[in-house]
Amino acid sequence: MQFDKIVRDKVPDIIREKGGGFSSVQVEDCLVVVYLIKKLREEADEVAEANGNDVKMVEEMGDIYECLMAICDKININFEEVIKASGAKAMTNGGFNKNIILLWMSGEKF
């Protein structure tokens, strides 16, 4: 199987312990961010595909959390700042609690 994707740090050891073969490389932080963003999208798709399976959704959301923290680390953004930015945006634009779906709008983009 061909992958070309980032995996968690212990995955090569797990493959080796199970008698599998693999090829891997380590890349610089500037390139790994591209792979982490790709992984973030993959994990978001897996959340969508979980179809209400709470255990699977929690697991995949944990993966999203790990990806976000890793991206922040690689580009030197304090994760606490991301949380603060989230709160600030919620103060100005609100959260996602009212289940509002925007169907169309005219005028300037908000």
SULDAVEN-V260231 format. One record per backbone hydrogen bond with DSSP energy under -0.5 kcal/mol. CO is the residue of the C=O (numbers start at 1). NH is the residue of the N-H. If there is no record, write none. Layout:
# SULDAVEN-V260231
co->(CO CO)
nh->(NH NH)
This chain:
# SULDAVEN-V260231
co->(8 10 11 12 13 14 15 16 28 28 29 31 31 32 33 34 35 36 37 38 39 40 41 42 43 44 45 46 47 48 50 52 53 54 55 56 57 58 59 60 61 62 63 64 65 66 67 68 69 70 71 72 73 78 78 79 80 81 82 83 84 85 86 87 88 89 89 90 100 101)
nh->(11 14 15 16 17 18 20 19 31 32 33 34 35 36 37 38 39 40 41 42 43 44 45 46 47 48 49 50 50 51 53 54 57 58 59 60 61 62 63 64 65 66 67 68 69 70 71 72 73 74 75 77 76 81 82 83 84 85 86 87 88 89 90 91 92 93 94 94 102 103)
